[in-house]
């Protein structure tokens, strides 16, 4: 049983949280603002804080939600406290800022009770996204070092979505699939799922293109000997790799490179094949 502190004064949001977590047996505490949250945390053992996140406005006005200063103040007394932060759709700078604060995951408003519950469960059972290092935080040039854990895919997919809110949906979906598949390959095959290792990720947003670069610390691979991937299947046996993946104990799939080549405009690897870059041109 876990204790969750929700920092939000909207009763509709309180209803959503209770509906999402109903039956899970968690203790849920409420605070309308940062001051009340700090008072509660001084006396309560809390496992997770759910709060809104917004970058403080440039004009010096008091923000209605809680950003980096709020998180820093809370962590002074509880350095290991986990955060699940809510951001508004179409605010890429807030998404990058939230990751810079080493949160467990992001929730993009509006969201469903099912999405909230999944994010809460993932944050309480582990928090690999807390180890994501933000190296460049410009929405036009995001550069990250990502721990080799599949659970980091969720916040990174949400970040990518925030960088593409003006991209046609079918193109954004293609970019998202390609990014997820190529990063999964780097984590699973390049890092061997070792969370002590990291993958370098860059997302560059130009006016008429999105460029993604992914580099893992592995030895690379010989593309001609990639027998567990659909890209090397014989013409007369398009599912030849499936049995090989089962023998090796790999997850179902193996179509990532093949489908990615069809979805993006260019996909290139370095000589060792431990670094790739793909480009998707925009209208």
Secondary structure, 3 states (H helix, E strand, C coil): CCEEEEECCCHHHHHHHHHHHCCCCCEEEEECCHHHHHHHHHHCCCCEEEEECCCCCCCCCCCCCCCHHHHHHHHHHCCCCEEEEEEECCCHHHHHHHHHCCCCEEEEECCCHHHHHHHHHHHHHCCHHHHCEEEEEECCEEEEEEECCCCHHHHHHHHHHHCCCCCCHHHHHHHHHHHHHHHHHHHHHHCCCCCCCEEEEEEEEECCEEEEEEECCCCCCCHHHCCCCHHHCCCCCCCHHHHHHHHHCCCCCCCHHHHHHHHCCEEEECCCCCEEEEEEECC
